[in-house]
Amino acid sequence: MGKKIVSVEFIPVNVAATNWSENTVIVKVTDEEGRYGIGEADGPPECMKAFSEIETEHKWLTNLTEKVISREPIEFRAIWDDMYDASRWIGMRGLGLFSISGIDMALYDLAGKQHNLPAYKLMGGAQKEKVTPYFTLYPSISADAPLREIIEAYRPLIEKAKERKVNALKVVVMPNDKVTDKEVVEYLRELRGIVGYETDMMVDFLYRWTDWQAARWTLRQLEDIDLYFAEACLQHDDLEGHRRLADSINTRLCGAEMSTTRFEALEWLKQAGISVVQSDYNRCGGITELIRIGELCDLYGAQLMPHNWKTGITSAACRHFAISNRNSKYVEYLHPDFWKGTLITNLTENEPQIVDGQIAVSNKPGLGIEINKEFFKKVTGRDL
């Protein structure tokens, strides 16, 4: 039998921002024998910590840790459901689900350590031997830079991807309103020429449009360059626009990266007709909820490729979930070979190498996370 949980800690981590905020919240869940599991939650660190310290008022406004302490971490679904019900007064979306995500991730790490099993076995077992990522490439350059400069900033990243024999990669269209849709088409055509056609290419449009017909025009111009998918085309809550766009293009349309819970994922699948669901590991409700979302994707013929933009902690969860998830060809992956953010390069120590475009999954107990404890103390002011 696994030992019971005695503490749940939310540890804010703040670092100077680069292109995107790198701040995160590490969640540490400890059992009565001193073993601990590590997870990660998204959201403003101080707000997340404050949410984790909310005082209990009644059964629908209960501090989440009360539903975790004295439980065995392997009771994933039971603990998840109790946390969800206990926070329904203020937490069934937003910070509440972000917090649950971090706790849930840590439970898989701790339960694996208790039972001497890699986390993917606790997620149902491996359905693949290795992870095949699409690597998100984001050059360190201003969003207002001329497109020519952005293309040149992409060139060394793409060449490095070719050296690593990656199977797929994702580029972005910077959120610059001064750039016309016609210019976007020319920009992506040139990037496709650099990438070549041996590699699948995805595009993140970073919520460029409020008009689904403008998005349709652009994507139709790009059909001959065979984009694997189009991400973040329209505003997040525009489900009707997504439906109309999905019905009018041949490219796979993504959605739901900012969503929480299987209930929102179901709305996207039924109402928006998207082909790729991108619910986030540390926002949607965690691994337990992603397993449920994956079952919905099976029913609706969609791929589940969770959004992944945090640290090596989430990358570890990504690797384990990826080989247990049968319905996706690729998984988004942020790798320090392509992104030199402070946390992604320093917080964890065991980032696996890219070999022929794939990444192996550790068989160590839990998620196999190794924290750089010296760096951790530097950025948090405390020992792990």
Buried (B, 14 or more C-beta within 10 A) or exposed (E): EBBBBBEBBBBBBBBEEEBEBBBBBBBBBBBEEEBBBBBBBBBBBEBBBEBBEBEEEEEEBBBBBEBBBEBBBBBBEEBBEBBBEBBEBBBBBBBBBBBBBBBBBBBBBBBBBBBEBBBBBBBEEBEBEBBBBBBBBBBEBEEEBBBEEBBEBBEEBBEBBBEBEBBBBBBBBBEBEEBEBEBBBEBBEBBBEBBEEEBBBBBBBBBBBEEBEBBBBBBBBBEEBEBBBBBBBBEBEBBEBBBBBBEBBEBBBBBBBBBBBBBBBBBBBEEBBBBBBBBBBBBBBBBBBBBBBBEBBEEBEBBBBBBBBBBBBBBBBBBBBBBBBEBBEBBBBBBBBBBEBBBBBBBBEEBBEBEEBBBBBBEBBBBBBBBBEEBBEEBBEEEB
